[in-house]
Amino acid sequence: MFNLLSILIGIVAFVIALAGLIPLVGIVNWIALPIAFIGMGIGFLSENKTGRNLNILVLIVAMVRLMLGGGIL
C-alpha cells in the first residue's frame, strides 16, 4: 500500500518537474522537491523499492534543473 501511494506521489511530482524543465518556468521545481521528498519518505516505509526509486529520480531531475538555472530560471 505504501509503495502504491509513493508511486502516485512520484508521478505527480514528476509531472510538476517536467513542467519545470520548460525555460523560464524552473521555479516550479521548488514545488516538486518537497512533494518528491515526502513520496521518498513513504517509499522507505514500503517493502518494494519502486516508489522510492521513482521519487529519488524526480529529486535528482529537479535538483539538477535548479542548479543549471541558478535556482530560479
Backbone as XML, in Angstrom:
<?xml version="1.0"?>
<chain id="A" units="angstrom">
  <residue number="1" name="MET">
    <atom name="N" x="0.820" y="-1.192" z="0.000"/>
    <atom name="CA" x="0.000" y="0.000" z="0.000"/>
    <atom name="C" x="0.867" y="1.260" z="0.000"/>
  </residue>
  <residue number="2" name="PHE">
    <atom name="N" x="1.926" y="1.239" z="0.812"/>
    <atom name="CA" x="2.816" y="2.402" z="0.855"/>
    <atom name="C" x="3.522" y="2.593" z="-0.483"/>
  </residue>
  <residue number="3" name="ASN">
    <atom name="N" x="3.849" y="1.479" z="-1.150"/>
    <atom name="CA" x="4.531" y="1.580" z="-2.434"/>
    <atom name="C" x="3.629" y="2.234" z="-3.470"/>
  </residue>
  <residue number="4" name="LEU">
    <atom name="N" x="2.365" y="1.848" z="-3.511"/>
    <atom name="CA" x="1.427" y="2.437" z="-4.455"/>
    <atom name="C" x="1.245" y="3.930" z="-4.191"/>
  </residue>
  <residue number="5" name="LEU">
    <atom name="N" x="1.119" y="4.295" z="-2.934"/>
    <atom name="CA" x="0.991" y="5.706" z="-2.571"/>
    <atom name="C" x="2.246" y="6.483" z="-2.963"/>
  </residue>
  <residue number="6" name="SER">
    <atom name="N" x="3.408" y="5.883" z="-2.748"/>
    <atom name="CA" x="4.657" y="6.531" z="-3.112"/>
    <atom name="C" x="4.774" y="6.706" z="-4.620"/>
  </residue>
  <residue number="7" name="ILE">
    <atom name="N" x="4.330" y="5.714" z="-5.387"/>
    <atom name="CA" x="4.362" y="5.823" z="-6.843"/>
    <atom name="C" x="3.429" y="6.931" z="-7.315"/>
  </residue>
  <residue number="8" name="LEU">
    <atom name="N" x="2.233" y="7.017" z="-6.739"/>
    <atom name="CA" x="1.295" y="8.072" z="-7.131"/>
    <atom name="C" x="1.847" y="9.458" z="-6.820"/>
  </residue>
  <residue number="9" name="ILE">
    <atom name="N" x="2.451" y="9.605" z="-5.663"/>
    <atom name="CA" x="3.065" y="10.889" z="-5.303"/>
    <atom name="C" x="4.224" y="11.192" z="-6.247"/>
  </residue>
  <residue number="10" name="GLY">
    <atom name="N" x="5.001" y="10.163" z="-6.601"/>
    <atom name="CA" x="6.117" y="10.344" z="-7.525"/>
    <atom name="C" x="5.664" y="10.765" z="-8.908"/>
  </residue>
  <residue number="11" name="ILE">
    <atom name="N" x="4.549" y="10.218" z="-9.371"/>
    <atom name="CA" x="4.030" y="10.603" z="-10.687"/>
    <atom name="C" x="3.583" y="12.064" z="-10.683"/>
  </residue>
  <residue number="12" name="VAL">
    <atom name="N" x="2.919" y="12.478" z="-9.615"/>
    <atom name="CA" x="2.504" y="13.887" z="-9.506"/>
    <atom name="C" x="3.728" y="14.799" z="-9.473"/>
  </residue>
  <residue number="13" name="ALA">
    <atom name="N" x="4.734" y="14.439" z="-8.690"/>
    <atom name="CA" x="5.951" y="15.252" z="-8.614"/>
    <atom name="C" x="6.690" y="15.261" z="-9.946"/>
  </residue>
  <residue number="14" name="PHE">
    <atom name="N" x="6.658" y="14.126" z="-10.668"/>
    <atom name="CA" x="7.344" y="14.050" z="-11.955"/>
    <atom name="C" x="6.680" y="14.948" z="-12.995"/>
  </residue>
  <residue number="15" name="VAL">
    <atom name="N" x="5.358" y="15.001" z="-12.988"/>
    <atom name="CA" x="4.638" y="15.888" z="-13.918"/>
    <atom name="C" x="4.972" y="17.343" z="-13.604"/>
  </residue>
  <residue number="16" name="ILE">
    <atom name="N" x="5.035" y="17.677" z="-12.343"/>
    <atom name="CA" x="5.390" y="19.051" z="-11.959"/>
    <atom name="C" x="6.828" y="19.360" z="-12.356"/>
  </residue>
  <residue number="17" name="ALA">
    <atom name="N" x="7.735" y="18.387" z="-12.154"/>
    <atom name="CA" x="9.139" y="18.595" z="-12.518"/>
    <atom name="C" x="9.302" y="18.709" z="-14.035"/>
  </residue>
  <residue number="18" name="LEU">
    <atom name="N" x="8.511" y="17.962" z="-14.790"/>
    <atom name="CA" x="8.578" y="18.091" z="-16.248"/>
    <atom name="C" x="8.143" y="19.481" z="-16.695"/>
  </residue>
  <residue number="19" name="ALA">
    <atom name="N" x="7.141" y="20.037" z="-16.043"/>
    <atom name="CA" x="6.736" y="21.405" z="-16.363"/>
    <atom name="C" x="7.851" y="22.385" z="-16.024"/>
  </residue>
  <residue number="20" name="GLY">
    <atom name="N" x="8.649" y="22.062" z="-15.018"/>
    <atom name="CA" x="9.759" y="22.923" z="-14.629"/>
    <atom name="C" x="10.938" y="22.868" z="-15.572"/>
  </residue>
  <residue number="21" name="LEU">
    <atom name="N" x="10.940" y="21.931" z="-16.516"/>
    <atom name="CA" x="12.020" y="21.855" z="-17.495"/>
    <atom name="C" x="11.861" y="22.877" z="-18.612"/>
  </residue>
  <residue number="22" name="ILE">
    <atom name="N" x="10.681" y="23.456" z="-18.733"/>
    <atom name="CA" x="10.441" y="24.493" z="-19.738"/>
    <atom name="C" x="11.212" y="25.746" z="-19.327"/>
  </residue>
  <residue number="23" name="PRO">
    <atom name="N" x="11.904" y="26.387" z="-20.274"/>
    <atom name="CA" x="12.658" y="27.597" z="-19.927"/>
    <atom name="C" x="11.765" y="28.657" z="-19.280"/>
  </residue>
  <residue number="24" name="LEU">
    <atom name="N" x="12.294" y="29.321" z="-18.280"/>
    <atom name="CA" x="11.659" y="30.391" z="-17.512"/>
    <atom name="C" x="10.527" y="29.897" z="-16.604"/>
  </residue>
  <residue number="25" name="VAL">
    <atom name="N" x="10.383" y="28.586" z="-16.416"/>
    <atom name="CA" x="9.384" y="28.037" z="-15.506"/>
    <atom name="C" x="10.073" y="27.129" z="-14.487"/>
  </residue>
  <residue number="26" name="GLY">
    <atom name="N" x="11.387" y="27.264" z="-14.353"/>
    <atom name="CA" x="12.160" y="26.381" z="-13.486"/>
    <atom name="C" x="11.837" y="26.518" z="-12.005"/>
  </residue>
  <residue number="27" name="ILE">
    <atom name="N" x="11.230" y="27.621" z="-11.619"/>
    <atom name="CA" x="10.903" y="27.829" z="-10.208"/>
    <atom name="C" x="9.859" y="26.820" z="-9.724"/>
  </residue>
  <residue number="28" name="VAL">
    <atom name="N" x="9.141" y="26.202" z="-10.663"/>
    <atom name="CA" x="8.143" y="25.187" z="-10.317"/>
    <atom name="C" x="8.808" y="23.977" z="-9.660"/>
  </residue>
  <residue number="29" name="ASN">
    <atom name="N" x="10.097" y="23.778" z="-9.937"/>
    <atom name="CA" x="10.810" y="22.647" z="-9.330"/>
    <atom name="C" x="10.904" y="22.782" z="-7.810"/>
  </residue>
  <residue number="30" name="TRP">
    <atom name="N" x="10.793" y="23.993" z="-7.300"/>
    <atom name="CA" x="10.771" y="24.168" z="-5.844"/>
    <atom name="C" x="9.507" y="23.554" z="-5.243"/>
  </residue>
  <residue number="31" name="ILE">
    <atom name="N" x="8.465" y="23.420" z="-6.030"/>
    <atom name="CA" x="7.245" y="22.742" z="-5.574"/>
    <atom name="C" x="7.408" y="21.232" z="-5.684"/>
  </residue>
  <residue number="32" name="ALA">
    <atom name="N" x="8.100" y="20.779" z="-6.737"/>
    <atom name="CA" x="8.280" y="19.338" z="-6.956"/>
    <atom name="C" x="9.198" y="18.714" z="-5.913"/>
  </residue>
  <residue number="33" name="LEU">
    <atom name="N" x="10.173" y="19.459" z="-5.425"/>
    <atom name="CA" x="11.137" y="18.893" z="-4.460"/>
    <atom name="C" x="10.488" y="18.400" z="-3.168"/>
  </residue>
  <residue number="34" name="PRO">
    <atom name="N" x="9.696" y="19.205" z="-2.464"/>
    <atom name="CA" x="9.110" y="18.678" z="-1.228"/>
    <atom name="C" x="8.103" y="17.553" z="-1.457"/>
  </residue>
  <residue number="35" name="ILE">
    <atom name="N" x="7.393" y="17.604" z="-2.591"/>
    <atom name="CA" x="6.448" y="16.530" z="-2.888"/>
    <atom name="C" x="7.201" y="15.227" z="-3.090"/>
  </residue>
  <residue number="36" name="ALA">
    <atom name="N" x="8.286" y="15.265" z="-3.850"/>
    <atom name="CA" x="9.083" y="14.059" z="-4.092"/>
    <atom name="C" x="9.767" y="13.585" z="-2.814"/>
  </residue>
  <residue number="37" name="PHE">
    <atom name="N" x="10.146" y="14.520" z="-1.970"/>
    <atom name="CA" x="10.787" y="14.138" z="-0.701"/>
    <atom name="C" x="9.796" y="13.401" z="0.199"/>
  </residue>
  <residue number="38" name="ILE">
    <atom name="N" x="8.560" y="13.850" z="0.238"/>
    <atom name="CA" x="7.521" y="13.163" z="1.010"/>
    <atom name="C" x="7.256" y="11.783" z="0.419"/>
  </residue>
  <residue number="39" name="GLY">
    <atom name="N" x="7.190" y="11.705" z="-0.908"/>
    <atom name="CA" x="6.996" y="10.417" z="-1.560"/>
    <atom name="C" x="8.139" y="9.454" z="-1.287"/>
  </residue>
  <residue number="40" name="MET">
    <atom name="N" x="9.364" y="9.979" z="-1.239"/>
    <atom name="CA" x="10.511" y="9.141" z="-0.927"/>
    <atom name="C" x="10.419" y="8.614" z="0.504"/>
  </residue>
  <residue number="41" name="GLY">
    <atom name="N" x="9.977" y="9.443" z="1.419"/>
    <atom name="CA" x="9.815" y="9.005" z="2.802"/>
    <atom name="C" x="8.770" y="7.908" z="2.931"/>
  </residue>
  <residue number="42" name="ILE">
    <atom name="N" x="7.685" y="8.042" z="2.205"/>
    <atom name="CA" x="6.662" y="6.992" z="2.212"/>
    <atom name="C" x="7.204" y="5.733" z="1.546"/>
  </residue>
  <residue number="43" name="GLY">
    <atom name="N" x="8.028" y="5.912" z="0.512"/>
    <atom name="CA" x="8.626" y="4.771" z="-0.168"/>
    <atom name="C" x="9.562" y="3.981" z="0.721"/>
  </residue>
  <residue number="44" name="PHE">
    <atom name="N" x="10.212" y="4.651" z="1.666"/>
    <atom name="CA" x="11.092" y="3.949" z="2.606"/>
    <atom name="C" x="10.296" y="3.044" z="3.550"/>
  </residue>
  <residue number="45" name="LEU">
    <atom name="N" x="9.028" y="3.353" z="3.765"/>
    <atom name="CA" x="8.194" y="2.533" z="4.637"/>
    <atom name="C" x="7.697" y="1.268" z="3.944"/>
  </residue>
  <residue number="46" name="SER">
    <atom name="N" x="7.858" y="1.221" z="2.619"/>
    <atom name="CA" x="7.364" y="0.089" z="1.842"/>
    <atom name="C" x="8.434" y="-0.992" z="1.722"/>
  </residue>
  <residue number="47" name="GLU">
    <atom name="N" x="7.982" y="-2.217" z="1.441"/>
    <atom name="CA" x="8.919" y="-3.303" z="1.215"/>
    <atom name="C" x="9.536" y="-3.222" z="-0.182"/>
  </residue>
  <residue number="48" name="ASN">
    <atom name="N" x="8.785" y="-2.725" z="-1.157"/>
    <atom name="CA" x="9.282" y="-2.600" z="-2.522"/>
    <atom name="C" x="10.061" y="-1.307" z="-2.688"/>
  </residue>
  <residue number="49" name="LYS">
    <atom name="N" x="10.890" y="-1.264" z="-3.726"/>
    <atom name="CA" x="11.758" y="-0.109" z="-3.931"/>
    <atom name="C" x="11.302" y="0.798" z="-5.068"/>
  </residue>
  <residue number="50" name="THR">
    <atom name="N" x="10.263" y="0.426" z="-5.782"/>
    <atom name="CA" x="9.878" y="1.154" z="-6.990"/>
    <atom name="C" x="9.480" y="2.601" z="-6.699"/>
  </residue>
  <residue number="51" name="GLY">
    <atom name="N" x="8.611" y="2.813" z="-5.736"/>
    <atom name="CA" x="8.158" y="4.167" z="-5.414"/>
    <atom name="C" x="9.285" y="5.036" z="-4.899"/>
  </residue>
  <residue number="52" name="ARG">
    <atom name="N" x="10.108" y="4.468" z="-4.049"/>
    <atom name="CA" x="11.250" y="5.219" z="-3.518"/>
    <atom name="C" x="12.193" y="5.624" z="-4.639"/>
  </residue>
  <residue number="53" name="ASN">
    <atom name="N" x="12.489" y="4.693" z="-5.559"/>
    <atom name="CA" x="13.405" y="4.992" z="-6.654"/>
    <atom name="C" x="12.834" y="6.033" z="-7.605"/>
  </residue>
  <residue number="54" name="LEU">
    <atom name="N" x="11.538" y="5.988" z="-7.851"/>
    <atom name="CA" x="10.905" y="6.995" z="-8.701"/>
    <atom name="C" x="11.044" y="8.384" z="-8.089"/>
  </residue>
  <residue number="55" name="ASN">
    <atom name="N" x="10.815" y="8.489" z="-6.808"/>
    <atom name="CA" x="10.918" y="9.789" z="-6.144"/>
    <atom name="C" x="12.355" y="10.272" z="-6.074"/>
  </residue>
  <residue number="56" name="ILE">
    <atom name="N" x="13.302" y="9.361" z="-5.926"/>
    <atom name="CA" x="14.709" y="9.761" z="-5.954"/>
    <atom name="C" x="15.073" y="10.299" z="-7.333"/>
  </residue>
  <residue number="57" name="LEU">
    <atom name="N" x="14.555" y="9.658" z="-8.388"/>
    <atom name="CA" x="14.794" y="10.141" z="-9.744"/>
    <atom name="C" x="14.223" y="11.542" z="-9.939"/>
  </residue>
  <residue number="58" name="VAL">
    <atom name="N" x="13.023" y="11.769" z="-9.440"/>
    <atom name="CA" x="12.404" y="13.097" z="-9.548"/>
    <atom name="C" x="13.222" y="14.128" z="-8.774"/>
  </residue>
  <residue number="59" name="LEU">
    <atom name="N" x="13.705" y="13.762" z="-7.599"/>
    <atom name="CA" x="14.540" y="14.680" z="-6.821"/>
    <atom name="C" x="15.809" y="15.054" z="-7.584"/>
  </residue>
  <residue number="60" name="ILE">
    <atom name="N" x="16.436" y="14.068" z="-8.205"/>
    <atom name="CA" x="17.668" y="14.338" z="-8.946"/>
    <atom name="C" x="17.392" y="15.247" z="-10.138"/>
  </residue>
  <residue number="61" name="VAL">
    <atom name="N" x="16.331" y="14.965" z="-10.893"/>
    <atom name="CA" x="15.997" y="15.791" z="-12.059"/>
    <atom name="C" x="15.696" y="17.224" z="-11.622"/>
  </residue>
  <residue number="62" name="ALA">
    <atom name="N" x="14.914" y="17.385" z="-10.583"/>
    <atom name="CA" x="14.552" y="18.732" z="-10.130"/>
    <atom name="C" x="15.768" y="19.481" z="-9.577"/>
  </residue>
  <residue number="63" name="MET">
    <atom name="N" x="16.629" y="18.792" z="-8.842"/>
    <atom name="CA" x="17.811" y="19.463" z="-8.294"/>
    <atom name="C" x="18.792" y="19.876" z="-9.382"/>
  </residue>
  <residue number="64" name="VAL">
    <atom name="N" x="19.001" y="18.994" z="-10.361"/>
    <atom name="CA" x="19.909" y="19.346" z="-11.459"/>
    <atom name="C" x="19.360" y="20.528" z="-12.242"/>
  </residue>
  <residue number="65" name="ARG">
    <atom name="N" x="18.066" y="20.528" z="-12.493"/>
    <atom name="CA" x="17.456" y="21.647" z="-13.219"/>
    <atom name="C" x="17.586" y="22.947" z="-12.441"/>
  </residue>
  <residue number="66" name="LEU">
    <atom name="N" x="17.412" y="22.889" z="-11.139"/>
    <atom name="CA" x="17.555" y="24.094" z="-10.328"/>
    <atom name="C" x="19.003" y="24.568" z="-10.306"/>
  </residue>
  <residue number="67" name="MET">
    <atom name="N" x="19.944" y="23.636" z="-10.255"/>
    <atom name="CA" x="21.362" y="24.038" z="-10.276"/>
    <atom name="C" x="21.735" y="24.684" z="-11.611"/>
  </residue>
  <residue number="68" name="LEU">
    <atom name="N" x="21.239" y="24.122" z="-12.710"/>
    <atom name="CA" x="21.557" y="24.685" z="-14.023"/>
    <atom name="C" x="20.907" y="26.052" z="-14.222"/>
  </residue>
  <residue number="69" name="GLY">
    <atom name="N" x="19.754" y="26.256" z="-13.654"/>
    <atom name="CA" x="19.048" y="27.523" z="-13.816"/>
    <atom name="C" x="19.364" y="28.550" z="-12.750"/>
  </residue>
  <residue number="70" name="GLY">
    <atom name="N" x="20.236" y="28.228" z="-11.833"/>
    <atom name="CA" x="20.594" y="29.188" z="-10.793"/>
    <atom name="C" x="19.553" y="29.284" z="-9.701"/>
  </residue>
  <residue number="71" name="GLY">
    <atom name="N" x="18.643" y="28.341" z="-9.620"/>
    <atom name="CA" x="17.657" y="28.309" z="-8.547"/>
    <atom name="C" x="16.329" y="28.975" z="-8.891"/>
  </residue>
  <residue number="72" name="ILE">
    <atom name="N" x="16.305" y="29.737" z="-9.970"/>
    <atom name="CA" x="15.069" y="30.447" z="-10.314"/>
    <atom name="C" x="14.615" y="30.130" z="-11.734"/>
  </residue>
  <residue number="73" name="LEU">
    <atom name="N" x="15.504" y="30.274" z="-12.690"/>
    <atom name="CA" x="15.131" y="30.107" z="-14.086"/>
    <atom name="C" x="14.990" y="28.647" z="-14.410"/>
  </residue>
</chain>
